[in-house]
């Protein structure tokens, strides 16, 4: 049996996932199952946690950005968010994400 898909509206900066297009601002419209939304929520939650780690790390001036595991984790989560939005998004979302050049090549 095919799991039901619903439309969701995503605000990447805040990690907000909404079923309503009018309740708050949004960047991308996607169609997803409950399981797919749970996975996306987990990525956003992970990034929220990593953001706090980055906040504390930012007060250590001798750690450079490119040697910082927390920043690497945040960047990887952001890639996962955009890959998920590209896979589940409408045509407008996919086209915009492709134009960003953020997707990893599958070569």
QUIQUICOR-V678743 format. One record per backbone hydrogen bond with DSSP energy under -0.5 kcal/mol. NH is the residue of the N-H (numbers start at 0). CO is the residue of the C=O. Records with the same first field share a line. If there is no record, write none. Layout:
NH=CO / CO
This chain:
5=31
7=29
8=17
9=27
10=15
11=9
14=10
15=10
17=8
26=9
27=9
29=7
30=87
31=5
36=32
37=33
38=34
39=35
40=36
41=37
42=38
43=39
44=40
45=41
46=42
47=43
48=44
49=45
50=46
51=47
52=48
53=49
54=50
55=51
56=52
57=53
58=55
59=56
60=58
62=59
63=61
66=63
67=64
68=66
71=67
72=68
73=69
74=70
75=71
76=72
77=73
78=74
79=75
80=76
81=77
82=78
83=79
84=80
85=81
86=82
87=83
88=84
89=28
93=89
94=90
95=91
96=92
97=93
98=94
99=95
100=96 / 97
101=96
